[in-house]
Structures are given as structure tokens and as C-alpha cells.
Amino acid sequence: MKTINVAIADDQVLFRRGMVSIVNTFKNIHISIEVNNGKELLQAIEIAEIKPDVILLDLSMPELNGVETTKILHQQYPDIKIIILSVYGEDRFVTHLMELGVNAYLFKNVEPVEVEKAIWAVVDKDFYFNEAFLAAMKNRQTGKKPRLLIQDDIPSTLTQRELDVLDLICKQFTAQEIADKLFISVRTVDGHRNNLLEKTGMRNTAGLVVFSIKNNLLDPATLL
């Protein structure tokens, strides 16, 4: 089993060093970069021989905050997974960050076991949603709405097979598991996923789940 290299950017020194100590106790997970802010993070990644697989990113940092850092990371290092660590829990704020393309959003008071779970999930499945995030999405739904027609929501019509793949993605099945369930190849699953990203305008798998919830294709309560 490969070691997951993790970078952490947080200007709260006590919290950051505590996180480093905790994460380094996780099996096959190692903190390879520890910095104070987004600017230092980008500089450290640029010169690193081995790029991090996952970044634990604070939102409120000097020099370059989490939001701006996320945008730059997507442009320069699209394969790196981003887990936001924050004290901010407003529903609209949480969902906005997910729409920007982060792979997970954790509050800073979560248990260490959930941080470990989230790191593995974003590497294996591209996203991790906990109860706090799903509750935020549910709260963002303004009353009961009728199921919207797909063609009303996106420029192109999703095929039934794309809907099938989207449904299984939302249920956190891996590409191999989706392929097995639908009796297709992993390559075909990846093709459908790429089509979904293009049609919906989302950045990653996490965005597809957000899209499904916002367009009433998925009830977040079913994932709680």
C-alpha cells in the first residue's frame, strides 16, 4: 500500500503542529509539507520532488487565503485533492466551497478518526461528505420542490446511463464498483464521468454530488 503524502497550510501554529502530530500517526499517511499560508504552500509544492496527494487547507490565512489558494491549485495541480479545515459552518459558505471544487470540508472540531477517513476517501473516491456537510446541503434546499427536468438544468440532456453513473457516484461507489454493477468497463465509467463533468460544468466528483442535490436529483437526507 502506497503512502499518502499530505500537505497542511494553517497559520494557527498550535493547531497546525497538533494536526501534524495526529496525521503522522495514521497508517500509510505522512505530512510532507507544513506551512503557514497559501503562498508558502504553493512555493513548497513547486520545489517538492514528490507532490502531495492531499492538502489540508485552512480558509483564513494571511498572504493567500484558502479560497484563492484553491483556485490556483486547480489550475496548476488539478490532481491534488483539497480538504478544507475551517471553523466556519454557515450552510451557504460550506456549499460554496464545495462548488469551487474542494474534495471535502471538515470543521476543525472533528475527531481525528474522521480526518483519517476523509483523507482516504478523497484519494479513493475523489470526495468525502460527512453529516455536517449533508445537513448543510439539506438546509439549503428551500422547501420541497418538484423534480426538475434535466434539460431545464443543463445545456445538454444527460443520457440514462449517465444518470445511472451519477446516481452511483453520489452513493460513493468507486469506478470499479460502478463498472461491476452496470456491467461496463472502468474506462467506460470514466468516460461517462468526464461527460457529466463537461455537461454540468463541475470540477470534480464532489461537484457532481452538489449538482445532484441542488437540482433535486438526490435528497441529501438519503446520505445521512
Secondary structure by P-SEA (a helix, b strand, c coil): cbbbbbbbbccaaaaaaaaaaaaaaccccccccccccaaaaaaaaaaccccccccccccccccccaaaaaaaaaaccccbbbbbbcccccaaaaaaaaaacccccccccccaaaaaaaaaaaaaccccccaaaaaaaaaacccccccccccccccccccaaaaaaaaaaaacccaaaaaaaacccaaaaaaaaaaaaaaaccccaaaaaaaaaaaccccccccc
